[in-house]
């Protein structure tokens, strides 16, 4: 996914080449992973000749938001507040992060800050 988000529509061969040398995967493995990501709705493809070009169905931030929502539902009983408090207590969110978040929330609400 990281590669496809970075470069846009790509073939299985391009994905496999991008993973080298850190991960030496068989061509069939890469194609299987791409098909599974497509089955989950994360990718879609178009065909040119006999070549499949895969592209993301959502921007990275939408995917991340969906993943965080699953974490909130599973581990925090659906409470965003519980997640954020835990992140502050465990120093995942710093003061600077909280200030930026407050500014963003104010912008979304149409407030000036």
N, C-alpha and C positions, 0 to 999 in steps of 0.2 A: 504494500500500500504506500509506504514511504516513497518508493521510487516513482510510482505512478502519479502520486500527488506532486512530486517535484518536477517531472518532465512531461506529464500529460499522457495521452493515449500511447500505449506501448504494446509490443508483441511479447510473447512468452520468451522468445530468444533474447530480446533486449533486457527483460527482467532478470533472466538467468545470468547474462553477462554482467549486469550491474551488481549482482550478489557476489561475483568472483572478486578477489580470491578469498574473501572472508568466509564464504559458504559455497562449497562445491556441491551443487545439487544436480541430479539428473534432470534432463529435459522433461521427462514424464512427471516428475515430482512438482516442478514449477507449474506445469499445465494443470495438474490436479489441484494445486493450491489456488490458482486463478479461477478454475471452475467452481471451487467451493466458496470462494469469496463472492463470485457472481451469484451463486445459489442463495447466499445470505443477503443479497441485495446491495453489496458494497461496491461491486463492479458491474459494468455492462460491456458488451462488445459489439463491434461492427466487423463485417467481413469484407476484405478487399482481395479478390482472387480467391486464394486458399488460405490467406493469412488473417488471423484474428487480431484485432487491435482492442485492447482492454483499456477502459477508462473508469475513473471513480464516479460513482453516482452522487456523491456528496463531497463538499469541501472537507478538509481535515478537521476544522473546528466543529462541524456538525457531528462528525463521527466521534470526536472527543466528548462532546456534550452528551451524546447518546450513551457512551460508555460510563460517564460519570453518573448519569441518571440511573443506570443499572446498579452502580455501587451504592448510591443513595437508597434505592429501594431495598437492596439486599442487606446492607450492613447498618443502615441508619434509620430503618423503619420509615423511609420516605421523607425524613426530615433534613432539608438543606441546612438548616441552622445547626443541627447536630454535626454534620459533616464539617462545616466551616469552623465551628468551635474546636473540634478535634484537630483541624489543620493548624489553627492558631496555637493551641496548647502544645502541639508537637513541633512547633516552629517550622511548619511547612510553608505557611504564609507569614511574610515579614511585614513590618509596619508600612514599608513602601508599597507592597502588594495591596494591603488594605486601603491605603489612600487612593491608589489607582482604581481599585474596585468601587470605592465610594464615589469617585468622580464619574465613573462610567454609569453607575446607577443613577446619579443625579442627571446626567445627560439623557438617559433613557426616559426619565420622568419629566424632562423638559425644564429642569431646574438649572440655575447657574451656580457654579461653585468654583 
